[in-house]
Amino acid sequence: MEKLKYIIEDSTIAEVLGVQNFTNEESAVLELVKNAYDAQAIDVNIIITKNQIIIEDNGIGMNRQKIMDAWMHVGKSDKQYIVGEGQNRRVLAGSKGVGRFAIARLGAKAEIYTKMKNQEAVLWKTDWNTNTLEVYENENIQGTKIIIEKLRDNWTDSRVDNLCEFLSRTYNDDKMKIQIEYKGERKNVARYFNEINPGINCVSAIRLNYFASLQLLLCDIKSDEFKEDVREICPDINLKEQKIEINIAQELESLKNDFSEESTSEEWNALLMEVGNFSAELCFSLKNSSTYDADRFHYKHKILEERYETGVILYRNAFSISSYEGKKDWLGFGKRSRMSPAAATHPSGAWRVRENQIAGKVVIDKRENCRLLDMMNRQGLVENDIYKLFIAIIIAGISCFERYRQNIIRCIAKSGEQKAEKKTEVVEQVIKNPERLMALSHEETKIFLNELVQMKKEGKENKDQSDEKERRYKYDIRLLNILATSGLKATSIAHEMYNDRNSIDKNVDYITEALKRYEIWDIANDTENRRYIHRDIPALLEKNKRINRKIVTFMDVMLSESEKEQFIPEDIKISELFNEIKTVWEKDYSWIDIHLKIEEGLKHRSAKDIFRVIFDNLIMNSIQQNDSENILEINISAAKKGGYINMVYWDKGRGLSTKYKSNPMRILEVHETSRKKGHGIGMWIVNNTIINTGGEIRNIEGTDGFKIEFEVGDRI
């Protein structure tokens, strides 16, 4: 048996691992800067001219042996984890053993002058067809100088500026000084993200720390977005800071089966541990806000002179991972905001951060987060299960901030709606008697002008509120159209099947009677013939009968609840309506037991569909959450209070999923669900329906069963 080795032409390696491997010239330069960093350089200088790029550092350099054993060995890397001591201790950036081919991306010819301390200097030359190595005289202590010629790019002023900006974003350390020299001018490359200060470069700072061994995410929010007077408007909310602990195993439990259908809790926790510890520092600010919005929401800062704008950068220790340097929306903010485009003022819709509103950095470690794998070309990460969990954990932290800020905005907006309109007494006098205008005193004229200004402002506010309501309803319609379309399809099918209703309901009984008439029933019912499930005719018929009853129930429900009479406003007899709801649900689900506590003769001006939508969703949620129970007790009470009906719904089931128990109101947000196949719209519909009547959900509890208290208004 003869052992063989691949033989690859130098020019092919340079083309594949160099020219084609690096998407742009900036990422190629970055790779060589990383090499200088790994060589423990204190300084690296990049000199760019029309015909040359020179990259020189004062690192440890290379000798002949290192060139032969490592540099010329493709795919081999002798780099460990940490080098250096004290203040110069650093985690090495390289590992793949192909970064040297970044030189080929930049130019077709190169020379490397390099020297290790107390050893002879060597010169390596290449044109990517031929490589040579020789000794040269060098009095310097140590270091490496790369001269690249026959450049593949035309380096202009803008290209050099782009490189400066790129390196500023991608370098996240201060152990090595980077300078770029171009046309006789030398620039220091300062890292983009330094300390994040709310009120200076953002309005809110979000710091995340994930502890993998505990599956715990700490979210620390510091905010300076709102003026001091908002404290009086929102006394129950801390406007300056919020600290939240999130149990990630519980928070992301609905994702568990996406990775393994049969994964146990131990396997799920192990997977979350494999993500490893990491941290993030993110900053939020609006790109711009109008004077009207600034006044309306009491924003403290209309313009931030030092605003961070570069997006979210992913760093592995000292350097960012290519293609995650802030320009790519790798956390999917755009997709999230398109799926849930509600404004922060929306009373029930979930507001999402837009990609142009957030910047910052996420920092991972080469060893701690070793399962977050670099692609071979170093231009991204392998999007495996660990990567998907990593993203989900960060988004869980972002969601905490979104809920925190939306609570404040909603509180301010609600306060604004409740303000009484200022009187316009002088204007009203002039409208009634125009001649009064000529007789106004100096003081009355000032009041008159102030009232006109106030009326103009109110007109603008009314228009903006109208526009906001229009956007809100467009958002609501988009969500409801999804369910409405499915409902229309189901109703259409129910209509088509209605003529067969009697056959569906009675056919099993007819078949049983026929088998008895033809004296086949006793044979089919014989114990020997019922040994196998697929041959057990009586059991199969009984199962079919149960299924047919469900089909008939489905048809009746779909056809009755889509009748237009359900939507007509009337004085509803609450007790009668809820007895109907109770009867239908207990008929369909024999294992639920609904108890009503409603005063006889209680009436409320509304439409039946409103109550059916609310309670059908509540009851369905109870059934889905407790489908393994033998019996489920549900209680509903109602009492009149002014123009509202105060209602309490509670079941004696297992209650809310653990992740919602600390903040039960979260279940009202759109797409919030603890079930893998859940759509997360049911409780949003409940909340939205209640709000549209002028009512409000007062309280939700989920520890001892599930309980919700709310009021239904008379707005239709």
Solvent accessible surface area in square Angstrom, and as a share of the most:
residue,aa,sasa,rsa
1,M,226,1.01
2,E,142,0.64
3,K,182,0.77
4,L,150,0.75
5,K,188,0.80
6,Y,212,0.81
7,I,163,0.83
8,I,98,0.50
9,E,117,0.53
10,D,51,0.26
11,S,48,0.31
12,T,64,0.37
13,I,27,0.14
14,A,3,0.02
15,E,70,0.31
16,V,77,0.44
17,L,38,0.19
18,G,0,0.00
19,V,41,0.24
20,Q,122,0.54
21,N,18,0.09
22,F,4,0.02
23,T,101,0.59
24,N,53,0.27
25,E,14,0.06
26,E,25,0.11
27,S,4,0.03
28,A,0,0.00
29,V,0,0.00
30,L,1,0.01
31,E,8,0.03
32,L,3,0.01
33,V,0,0.00
34,K,13,0.06
35,N,40,0.21
36,A,3,0.02
37,Y,3,0.01
38,D,11,0.06
39,A,21,0.16
40,Q,47,0.21
41,A,0,0.00
42,I,86,0.44
43,D,50,0.26
44,V,0,0.00
45,N,29,0.15
46,I,0,0.00
47,I,32,0.16
48,I,2,0.01
49,T,61,0.35
50,K,176,0.75
51,N,106,0.55
52,Q,50,0.22
53,I,0,0.00
54,I,24,0.12
55,I,3,0.02
56,E,50,0.23
57,D,25,0.13
58,N,66,0.34
59,G,1,0.01
60,I,62,0.32
61,G,4,0.04
62,M,26,0.12
63,N,27,0.14
64,R,125,0.46
65,Q,106,0.47
66,K,61,0.26
67,I,1,0.00
68,M,93,0.41
69,D,64,0.33
70,A,15,0.12
71,W,30,0.10
72,M,81,0.36
73,H,96,0.43
74,V,60,0.35
75,G,43,0.41
76,K,84,0.35
77,S,40,0.26
78,D,68,0.35
79,K,65,0.28
80,Q,129,0.57
81,Y,42,0.16
82,I,51,0.26
83,V,35,0.20
84,G,28,0.27
85,E,152,0.68
86,G,64,0.62
87,Q,175,0.78
88,N,41,0.21
89,R,127,0.46
90,R,6,0.02
91,V,26,0.15
92,L,7,0.04
93,A,23,0.18
94,G,7,0.06
95,S,54,0.35
96,K,56,0.24
97,G,9,0.09
98,V,3,0.02
99,G,9,0.09
100,R,29,0.11
101,F,16,0.07
102,A,0,0.00
103,I,0,0.00
104,A,0,0.00
105,R,30,0.11
106,L,1,0.01
107,G,0,0.00
108,A,31,0.24
109,K,76,0.32
110,A,2,0.01
111,E,33,0.15
112,I,0,0.00
113,Y,57,0.22
114,T,1,0.00
115,K,25,0.11
116,M,41,0.18
117,K,121,0.51
118,N,137,0.70
119,Q,77,0.34
120,E,95,0.43
121,A,3,0.02
122,V,1,0.00
123,L,8,0.04
124,W,10,0.04
125,K,71,0.30
126,T,6,0.04
127,D,69,0.36
128,W,20,0.07
129,N,107,0.55
130,T,81,0.47
131,N,44,0.23
132,T,65,0.38
133,L,51,0.25
134,E,77,0.34
135,V,81,0.47
136,Y,47,0.18
137,E,156,0.70
138,N,38,0.20
139,E,165,0.74
140,N,103,0.53
141,I,126,0.64
142,Q,56,0.25
143,G,10,0.09
144,T,18,0.11
145,K,74,0.31
146,I,14,0.07
147,I,23,0.12
148,I,0,0.00
149,E,47,0.21
150,K,141,0.60
151,L,35,0.17
152,R,104,0.38
153,D,23,0.12
154,N,108,0.55
155,W,17,0.06
156,T,56,0.32
157,D,77,0.40
158,S,72,0.46
159,R,76,0.28
160,V,4,0.02
161,D,71,0.37
162,N,72,0.37
163,L,0,0.00
164,C,23,0.14
165,E,92,0.41
166,F,12,0.05
167,L,1,0.00
168,S,18,0.12
169,R,7,0.03
170,T,0,0.00
171,Y,6,0.02
172,N,20,0.10
173,D,21,0.11
174,D,110,0.57
175,K,63,0.27
176,M,4,0.02
177,K,99,0.42
178,I,2,0.01
179,Q,27,0.12
180,I,1,0.01
181,E,45,0.20
182,Y,33,0.12
183,K,151,0.64
184,G,74,0.71
185,E,102,0.46
186,R,116,0.42
187,K,78,0.33
188,N,99,0.51
189,V,18,0.10
190,A,73,0.56
191,R,72,0.26
192,Y,66,0.25
193,F,2,0.01
194,N,89,0.46
195,E,120,0.54
196,I,4,0.02
197,N,48,0.25
198,P,40,0.25
199,G,18,0.17
200,I,86,0.44
201,N,9,0.05
202,C,1,0.00
203,V,9,0.05
204,S,1,0.01
205,A,1,0.00
206,I,0,0.00
207,R,65,0.24
208,L,0,0.00
209,N,62,0.32
210,Y,2,0.01
211,F,79,0.33
212,A,5,0.04
213,S,78,0.51
214,L,118,0.59
215,Q,19,0.08
216,L,39,0.19
217,L,0,0.00
218,L,59,0.29
219,C,2,0.01
220,D,36,0.18
221,I,0,0.00
222,K,69,0.29
223,S,7,0.05
224,D,23,0.12
225,E,5,0.02
226,F,10,0.04
227,K,88,0.37
228,E,98,0.44
229,D,66,0.34
230,V,0,0.00
231,R,113,0.41
232,E,150,0.67
233,I,40,0.20
234,C,2,0.01
235,P,100,0.63
236,D,142,0.73
237,I,44,0.22
238,N,74,0.38
239,L,9,0.05
240,K,62,0.26
241,E,69,0.31
242,Q,66,0.29
243,K,146,0.62
244,I,46,0.24
245,E,126,0.56
246,I,15,0.08
247,N,63,0.32
248,I,0,0.00
249,A,17,0.13
250,Q,60,0.27
251,E,16,0.07
252,L,16,0.08
253,E,83,0.37
254,S,26,0.17
255,L,56,0.28
256,K,35,0.15
257,N,50,0.26
258,D,88,0.45
259,F,43,0.18
260,S,50,0.32
261,E,126,0.56
262,E,154,0.69
263,S,19,0.12
264,T,68,0.40
265,S,66,0.43
266,E,129,0.58
267,E,97,0.44
268,W,10,0.04
269,N,52,0.27
270,A,48,0.38
271,L,36,0.18
272,L,0,0.00
273,M,96,0.43
274,E,66,0.30
275,V,0,0.00
276,G,3,0.02
277,N,65,0.34
278,F,12,0.05
279,S,41,0.26
280,A,3,0.02
281,E,52,0.23
282,L,0,0.00
283,C,3,0.02
284,F,0,0.00
285,S,4,0.03
286,L,46,0.23
287,K,109,0.46
288,N,120,0.61
289,S,21,0.13
290,S,59,0.38
291,T,80,0.47
292,Y,35,0.13
293,D,48,0.25
294,A,10,0.08
295,D,78,0.41
296,R,50,0.18
297,F,15,0.06
298,H,31,0.14
299,Y,21,0.08
300,K,90,0.38
301,H,48,0.21
302,K,101,0.43
303,I,129,0.65
304,L,23,0.12
305,E,159,0.71
306,E,114,0.51
307,R,32,0.12
308,Y,24,0.09
309,E,107,0.48
310,T,25,0.14
311,G,12,0.12
312,V,10,0.05
313,I,0,0.00
314,L,0,0.00
315,Y,2,0.01
316,R,34,0.12
317,N,34,0.17
318,A,7,0.05
319,F,5,0.02
320,S,1,0.01
321,I,9,0.05
322,S,7,0.05
323,S,41,0.26
324,Y,2,0.01
325,E,20,0.09
326,G,11,0.10
327,K,155,0.66
328,K,92,0.39
329,D,51,0.26
330,W,19,0.07
331,L,8,0.04
332,G,22,0.21
333,F,5,0.02
334,G,4,0.04
335,K,130,0.55
336,R,36,0.13
337,S,12,0.08
338,R,155,0.57
339,M,104,0.46
340,S,1,0.01
341,P,43,0.27
342,A,2,0.02
343,A,37,0.28
344,A,13,0.10
345,T,13,0.08
346,H,4,0.02
347,P,38,0.24
348,S,2,0.02
349,G,0,0.00
350,A,2,0.01
351,W,11,0.04
352,R,30,0.11
353,V,0,0.00
354,R,67,0.25
355,E,85,0.38
356,N,80,0.41
357,Q,28,0.13
358,I,6,0.03
359,A,2,0.01
360,G,0,0.00
361,K,22,0.09
362,V,0,0.00
363,V,42,0.24
364,I,3,0.02
365,D,28,0.14
366,K,41,0.17
367,R,150,0.55
368,E,76,0.34
369,N,0,0.00
370,C,77,0.46
371,R,96,0.35
372,L,2,0.01
373,L,80,0.40
374,D,28,0.14
375,M,85,0.38
376,M,115,0.51
377,N,40,0.21
378,R,17,0.06
379,Q,18,0.08
380,G,3,0.03
381,L,4,0.02
382,V,61,0.35
383,E,105,0.47
384,N,35,0.18
385,D,58,0.30
386,I,0,0.00
387,Y,14,0.05
388,K,113,0.48
389,L,0,0.00
390,F,0,0.00
391,I,28,0.14
392,A,19,0.15
393,I,0,0.00
394,I,0,0.00
395,I,30,0.15
396,A,8,0.06
397,G,0,0.00
398,I,0,0.00
399,S,15,0.09
400,C,4,0.02
401,F,1,0.00
402,E,2,0.01
403,R,29,0.10
404,Y,12,0.05
405,R,8,0.03
406,Q,6,0.03
407,N,74,0.38
408,I,1,0.00
409,I,3,0.01
410,R,61,0.22
411,C,36,0.21
412,I,4,0.02
413,A,10,0.08
414,K,97,0.41
415,S,30,0.20
416,G,38,0.37
417,E,109,0.49
418,Q,131,0.58
419,K,135,0.57
420,A,94,0.73
421,E,144,0.65
422,K,139,0.59
423,K,163,0.69
424,T,20,0.12
425,E,99,0.44
426,V,12,0.07
427,V,8,0.04
428,E,89,0.40
429,Q,78,0.35
430,V,18,0.10
431,I,121,0.61
432,K,172,0.73
433,N,73,0.38
434,P,94,0.59
435,E,137,0.62
436,R,64,0.23
437,L,80,0.40
438,M,171,0.76
439,A,74,0.58
440,L,24,0.12
441,S,57,0.37
442,H,149,0.66
443,E,103,0.46
444,E,47,0.21
445,T,52,0.30
446,K,99,0.42
447,I,68,0.34
448,F,28,0.12
449,L,97,0.48
450,N,99,0.51
451,E,17,0.08
452,L,72,0.36
453,V,102,0.58
454,Q,41,0.18
455,M,79,0.35
456,K,162,0.68
457,K,98,0.41
458,E,33,0.15
459,G,38,0.37
460,K,95,0.40
461,E,49,0.22
462,N,91,0.47
463,K,125,0.53
464,D,29,0.15
465,Q,57,0.25
466,S,64,0.42
467,D,46,0.24
468,E,15,0.07
469,K,99,0.42
470,E,94,0.42
471,R,134,0.49
472,R,43,0.16
473,Y,105,0.40
474,K,122,0.51
475,Y,6,0.02
476,D,8,0.04
477,I,94,0.48
478,R,130,0.48
479,L,8,0.04
480,L,67,0.33
481,N,78,0.40
482,I,102,0.52
483,L,58,0.29
484,A,51,0.39
485,T,69,0.40
486,S,64,0.42
487,G,27,0.25
488,L,129,0.64
489,K,131,0.56
490,A,22,0.17
491,T,19,0.11
492,S,55,0.35
493,I,92,0.47
494,A,0,0.00
495,H,112,0.50
496,E,129,0.58
497,M,53,0.24
498,Y,107,0.41
499,N,140,0.72
500,D,76,0.39
501,R,63,0.23
502,N,111,0.57
503,S,52,0.34
504,I,31,0.16
505,D,47,0.24
506,K,94,0.40
507,N,65,0.33
508,V,7,0.04
509,D,52,0.27
510,Y,138,0.52
511,I,79,0.40
512,T,24,0.14
513,E,107,0.48
514,A,39,0.30
515,L,30,0.15
516,K,97,0.41
517,R,189,0.69
518,Y,147,0.56
519,E,141,0.63
520,I,73,0.37
521,W,44,0.15
522,D,115,0.59
523,I,110,0.56
524,A,6,0.05
525,N,65,0.33
526,D,67,0.35
527,T,116,0.67
528,E,105,0.47
529,N,64,0.33
530,R,90,0.33
531,R,148,0.54
532,Y,103,0.39
533,I,150,0.76
534,H,127,0.57
535,R,148,0.54
536,D,15,0.08
537,I,71,0.36
538,P,15,0.09
539,A,40,0.31
540,L,76,0.38
541,L,25,0.12
542,E,81,0.37
543,K,111,0.47
544,N,69,0.36
545,K,45,0.19
546,R,123,0.45
547,I,80,0.41
548,N,19,0.10
549,R,123,0.45
550,K,140,0.59
551,I,55,0.28
552,V,11,0.07
553,T,26,0.15
554,F,81,0.34
555,M,0,0.00
556,D,46,0.24
557,V,40,0.23
558,M,41,0.18
559,L,29,0.14
560,S,46,0.30
561,E,59,0.27
562,S,56,0.36
563,E,84,0.38
564,K,154,0.65
565,E,97,0.43
566,Q,22,0.10
567,F,112,0.46
568,I,91,0.46
569,P,61,0.38
570,E,60,0.27
571,D,83,0.43
572,I,3,0.02
573,K,99,0.42
574,I,0,0.00
575,S,12,0.07
576,E,98,0.44
577,L,3,0.01
578,F,0,0.00
579,N,68,0.35
580,E,78,0.35
581,I,3,0.02
582,K,52,0.22
583,T,85,0.50
584,V,57,0.33
585,W,24,0.09
586,E,49,0.22
587,K,148,0.63
588,D,40,0.21
589,Y,64,0.24
590,S,103,0.66
591,W,58,0.20
592,I,5,0.03
593,D,53,0.28
594,I,2,0.01
595,H,82,0.37
596,L,49,0.24
597,K,155,0.66
598,I,23,0.12
599,E,119,0.53
600,E,141,0.63
601,G,60,0.57
602,L,14,0.07
603,K,102,0.43
604,H,3,0.01
605,R,122,0.45
606,S,1,0.00
607,A,2,0.01
608,K,55,0.23
609,D,30,0.16
610,I,18,0.09
611,F,0,0.00
612,R,30,0.11
613,V,52,0.30
614,I,0,0.00
615,F,0,0.00
616,D,27,0.14
617,N,35,0.18
618,L,1,0.00
619,I,0,0.00
620,M,63,0.28
621,N,33,0.17
622,S,4,0.02
623,I,10,0.05
624,Q,69,0.31
625,Q,42,0.18
626,N,2,0.01
627,D,99,0.51
628,S,84,0.54
629,E,70,0.31
630,N,140,0.72
631,I,110,0.56
632,L,2,0.01
633,E,54,0.24
634,I,0,0.00
635,N,17,0.09
636,I,2,0.01
637,S,20,0.13
638,A,9,0.07
639,A,55,0.43
640,K,92,0.39
641,K,136,0.58
642,G,68,0.65
643,G,37,0.35
644,Y,86,0.33
645,I,0,0.00
646,N,54,0.28
647,M,1,0.01
648,V,35,0.20
649,Y,0,0.00
650,W,76,0.27
651,D,4,0.02
652,K,129,0.55
653,G,17,0.16
654,R,127,0.46
655,G,6,0.06
656,L,21,0.11
657,S,24,0.16
658,T,68,0.40
659,K,25,0.11
660,Y,6,0.02
661,K,81,0.34
662,S,110,0.71
663,N,60,0.31
664,P,28,0.17
665,M,80,0.36
666,R,17,0.06
667,I,14,0.07
668,L,14,0.07
669,E,20,0.09
670,V,0,0.00
671,H,64,0.29
672,E,31,0.14
673,T,32,0.18
674,S,37,0.24
675,R,73,0.27
676,K,77,0.33
677,K,178,0.75
678,G,20,0.19
679,H,98,0.44
680,G,11,0.11
681,I,5,0.03
682,G,9,0.08
683,M,15,0.07
684,W,1,0.00
685,I,21,0.11
686,V,0,0.00
687,N,10,0.05
688,N,9,0.04
689,T,23,0.14
690,I,0,0.00
691,I,37,0.19
692,N,66,0.34
693,T,3,0.02
694,G,26,0.25
695,G,9,0.09
696,E,62,0.28
697,I,9,0.05
698,R,148,0.54
699,N,54,0.27
700,I,7,0.04
701,E,84,0.37
702,G,3,0.03
703,T,107,0.62
704,D,142,0.73
705,G,3,0.03
706,F,19,0.08
707,K,66,0.28
708,I,0,0.00
709,E,51,0.23
710,F,4,0.02
711,E,23,0.10
712,V,0,0.00
713,G,2,0.02
714,D,79,0.41
715,R,148,0.54
716,I,103,0.52
